[in-house]
Amino acid sequence: MQFIETRGNDGVKPSSVAFSEAILSPSASFGGLYVPETLPDFSQEFLTKHLDSNYKTLALDLLNAFEIDIEQKVLEAALSRYDAFDDPSNPVPLVSIEEDCFVSELYHGPTRAFKDMALQPFGYILGDLAEKREEHYLIMAATSGDTGPATLETFKNQSNVKVACLYPDGGTSDVQKLQMVTEDAANLKVIGVKGNFDDTQHALKELLASEDFKLELKERNIKLSAANSVNFGRIIFQIIYHIHAYLEMVRAKKIAIGEKIYLVVPSGNFGNALGGYYAKKAGLPIEKILIASNINNILTDWITSGAYDLTDRELILTESPAMDILKSSNIERVMFDKFGAARTKELMDALVSDGKYQLSPDELALLQEDFVATFSSDAEGEAVIEKYAKKGYIMDPHTATCMKAYETLRVEDLPAVIYSTAEWTKFSTTVAKSLGHAVKDDREALKWVEAHADVSVPSMITGLFDKPVKHTIVVEKEFIKGEMLNFI
Ligand SMILES: *Cc1c(COP(=O)(O)O)cnc(C)c1O
């Protein structure tokens, strides 16, 4: 299958590319993104066939349905990365927390956030392609806390890929920071930036746009790629677990194949939700996708009113930092799918020139065929964490934003799957606070929650506090380039 461009073609880049090309160079014409030309069929027949499959078998069949130009044995090796998850036979367990509400726990991988679901196999495939082509890649990531550790982890010790990760100093949890600064491999570089996540991301964008930096890379024969969810190589792995969650509900006899369910997705860059959207379009019986946000609720506005307006907004730091996002990249892929390339380009251009755009009433109606949305404040999230802790289930603050969406947005009396995108251990200070106990740092919070709830902290988290720190650099924005040049 070929991959096409969301903003149309500029006459310079090819108008369609193979999967390998789309993941190595994920930027399409006019700054657009790559999307699959068509979608396979994942309805009744596919679901029935996989009722007794395990996760990897389902995943392999799904990847093959996209007819991507990656060898079978490479796909198999990539998927075998799920063998290192807590339960290799089921890397994504489904847990019931209400009669008709199920949590799909996407965080049982090495860095305890759902980013591992896609980045683990994706990293293997990208590394393999680079090696076979004898090309060298640099991946730079600005992280608010979860992408960084997962990107470092998937690429560590790969021969032809270097990763540089920028994080806002003081803007991540202690655990997230330790996950990055204790990573020990020659191909990894971690730099703390003085400022918030917006500053960090801005610094990265400036660097990526700077001509002399590009020249330096060229002289060293290094190409740039990206590992965030603008890369379709991540999205493809995020379709699988929606289908898996549905099948798990069937296996648990909560639904029969063909019956509809709701999906509830705590959203930021919209990669997770986009995976659900593609699954729905490919025939998975989904009534609606419920989009949960925190008070950076630009997605709520977009879905309820069709307005996407950055002009009256400043990023607000919340207790669910992975959702502290104002420019949500993957909604572009939804707009391309619904409104076409010309209109998508027009809207995305307006966002640059005017800082905003407004969908027409017809366009909004199309959007609302698939999505509804709401948002939660930190206080509402804390109340949710406390409520479910009392029932014996500990969830992280991102997952907690789903509960208001679940309670207020369902119209039909259908069961729902909510996605748990991080283990509580990454945000233990907020969890302890929600349970009425103020602590000074994550180390204390982890101990306190473990002692007061029926949960344990996995070894990859406890071990962090004793691992030697390998990356100590914290710089002002203007010194990032120098650090990068040193590194490459
Ligand atoms: C990345 C992340 C999200 C947001 O996911 P998107 O695919 O960007 O919408 C939500 N929760 C956690 C914990 C995350 O790490």
Ligand as a Chemical Component Dictionary entry (heavy atoms), coordinates in Angstrom:
data_LIG
# 
_chem_comp.id                   LIG 
_chem_comp.type                 NON-POLYMER 
_chem_comp.pdbx_formal_charge   0 
_chem_comp.three_letter_code    LIG 
# 
loop_
_chem_comp_atom.comp_id 
_chem_comp_atom.atom_id 
_chem_comp_atom.alt_atom_id 
_chem_comp_atom.type_symbol 
_chem_comp_atom.charge 
_chem_comp_atom.model_Cartn_x 
_chem_comp_atom.model_Cartn_y 
_chem_comp_atom.model_Cartn_z 
_chem_comp_atom.pdbx_ordinal 
LIG C1 C1 C 0 1.181  10.783 25.154 1  
LIG C2 C2 C 0 0.195  10.608 26.255 2  
LIG C3 C3 C 0 -1.159 10.969 26.113 3  
LIG C4 C4 C 0 -1.689 11.623 24.877 4  
LIG O1 O1 O 0 -1.745 10.732 23.793 5  
LIG P1 P1 P 0 -1.932 11.281 22.310 6  
LIG O2 O2 O 0 -1.829 10.096 21.458 7  
LIG O3 O3 O 0 -0.810 12.266 22.085 8  
LIG O4 O4 O 0 -3.264 11.947 22.252 9  
LIG C5 C5 C 0 -2.022 10.735 27.172 10 
LIG N1 N1 N 0 -1.583 10.201 28.330 11 
LIG C6 C6 C 0 -0.285 9.855  28.510 12 
LIG C7 C7 C 0 0.129  9.315  29.834 13 
LIG C8 C8 C 0 0.639  10.035 27.489 14 
LIG O5 O5 O 0 1.930  9.696  27.686 15 
# 
loop_
_chem_comp_bond.comp_id 
_chem_comp_bond.atom_id_1 
_chem_comp_bond.atom_id_2 
_chem_comp_bond.value_order 
_chem_comp_bond.pdbx_ordinal 
LIG C1 C2 SING 1  
LIG C2 C3 SING 2  
LIG C2 C8 DOUB 3  
LIG C3 C4 SING 4  
LIG C3 C5 DOUB 5  
LIG C4 O1 SING 6  
LIG O1 P1 SING 7  
LIG P1 O2 DOUB 8  
LIG P1 O3 SING 9  
LIG P1 O4 SING 10 
LIG C5 N1 SING 11 
LIG N1 C6 DOUB 12 
LIG C6 C7 SING 13 
LIG C6 C8 SING 14 
LIG C8 O5 SING 15 
# 
